[in-house]
Amino acid sequence: MHPGQLYEADFLAHNLTGHDTTAQAVPDIVPSKVAAWFHKTECFCFSPQSFKRDEQRVLPVRFFVDPELPSYVGHLTWPIRSTMSPVAPATWLRARVSPQDSD
């Protein structure tokens, strides 16, 4: 991942509750001290998502890491947990941050 570059990640959401439901994703950035440098431009976590029983769909997230990210940060991990179920597994996006001038 190169700071300043726009990225898109797709997450698969699947309603396994056995009934229609509405859920909201709860994102987090690890380590939390770098969250200010992580910017989502489009995210399903911005608003509640309604799902029919057993419905599944791909939900996109568009984001970039600020070019001013401190150089000591080598990795970002972005766990996303759903409010659909408190015991639902989290989805993880883990990325290695590369200097801007690297390929």
C-alpha positions in Angstrom: 0.0 0.0 0.0 1.4 3.4 -1.0 0.3 6.5 1.0 -1.7 8.9 -1.1 -3.0 6.2 -3.5 -6.7 5.5 -3.6 -7.6 1.8 -3.0 -10.8 -0.2 -3.1 -11.5 -3.3 -1.1 -14.6 -5.5 -1.3 -16.1 -7.2 1.7 -18.7 -10.0 1.5 -21.6 -9.6 3.9 -23.9 -12.6 4.5 -27.0 -12.5 6.7 -26.9 -15.7 8.7 -29.4 -14.6 11.4 -32.3 -16.6 9.9 -34.5 -13.5 9.5 -34.4 -10.1 7.8 -32.2 -7.7 9.6 -30.4 -4.4 9.6 -26.7 -4.2 10.6 -24.0 -1.6 10.9 -20.3 -2.3 10.4 -18.0 -1.0 13.1 -14.6 -0.2 11.7 -11.4 0.3 13.7 -7.8 0.9 12.7 -4.8 -0.8 14.5 -2.7 0.7 15.8 -5.3 3.3 16.8 -2.8 6.1 17.0 -2.6 6.1 13.2 -6.3 6.2 12.6 -6.1 10.0 11.8 -4.1 9.1 8.7 -6.6 6.5 7.3 -9.3 8.1 5.2 -12.4 6.3 3.9 -14.0 8.0 0.9 -16.8 5.4 0.5 -17.7 2.8 3.1 -20.7 0.6 3.9 -19.9 1.4 7.5 -21.2 4.9 7.0 -24.8 3.8 7.3 -26.9 0.8 8.4 -27.3 -2.0 5.8 -30.5 -4.0 5.5 -30.4 -7.6 4.5 -33.1 -10.2 3.7 -32.8 -13.6 5.3 -29.7 -15.4 3.9 -28.9 -12.5 1.6 -25.3 -11.9 0.7 -23.7 -9.1 -1.2 -20.3 -7.5 -1.9 -19.8 -4.2 -0.2 -17.0 -1.9 -1.4 -14.8 0.4 0.6 -12.6 3.1 -1.0 -9.8 4.6 1.1 -6.4 6.1 1.1 -3.6 6.5 3.6 -2.4 10.1 4.1 1.0 10.7 2.7 1.9 12.4 6.0 1.7 9.0 7.8 4.7 8.8 10.2 7.5 6.7 8.7 7.6 4.4 11.8 4.3 2.9 10.8 4.9 -0.3 8.8 1.5 -2.0 8.9 -2.1 -1.1 9.3 -4.8 -3.6 10.3 -8.4 -2.7 9.8 -10.8 -5.0 11.6 -14.5 -4.6 10.8 -17.2 -6.1 13.0 -20.9 -6.2 12.4 -23.6 -5.3 14.8 -25.7 -8.1 13.2 -24.3 -10.4 15.8 -22.0 -9.6 18.8 -20.2 -12.9 18.2 -19.9 -12.6 14.5 -16.3 -13.0 13.3 -14.5 -9.8 12.3 -13.2 -9.2 8.8 -9.6 -8.0 8.6 -7.8 -6.0 6.1 -4.1 -6.0 6.8 -1.7 -4.0 4.6 2.0 -3.2 4.6 2.6 0.5 4.2 5.4 1.3 1.7 7.2 4.6 1.2 5.6 6.8 -1.4 8.5 6.5 -3.8 8.6 2.7 -3.7 6.9 0.4 -6.2 
